[in-house]
Amino acid sequence: MAAGKKIALVTCSTRGRRLNPFITSYVQQVVAPLWPSITIETLDLASPRLPLFDEPTTPAQHPHDDPTPHYAREHTRAWSAAVRQYDGFIFVTPQYNWSVPASLKNALDYLFHEWKGKPAGIVSYGSRGGGKSASHLRDILHGLRMKPAPSAPGLTTTLDMVGLCEELGSVRQEDKVRWKEAGVEEQLASMMEEMRLELSAA
């Protein structure tokens, strides 16, 4: 059983004006009722404000059972402690030039054992759904020995959505309907079930 587990819903963009928090909130609204026995919390990469990777050693060299105290930098130890408390992750990421934001790649590179073996969901968005970003992220997560779910929903967005979401405080209802009609909610449900099976098997 996977009851009592904690999942982090990761907001991966760190820009000042960004759509990401609104997309993350939408994803949480859809997935939380699908799995009421788990805790889903938001982990925003804008909060740690990690500098470019500056650890003097490779993260994989640290003890796998408790790597946190072995990092040289205080910000790395804090990031390690934050990530270690979760049993799985759902990365909600935009597509930047056919890849993930540098902020996400940097945050992933800081750690290794904290990610290793844990299930991960990928939700991408962009003018064409962010498929290139999702594909690149899947390769990165495999490199970290994570277990990415096969289902990876992609949400199509428009350039004016940031202002519209800021004005309303949320994603517009018409966008939610559009995504639902495109099968996004079904894909999110499939992703959650795939993650649940991985957690149950752990």
Disulfide bonds with the S-S distance in Angstrom:
none
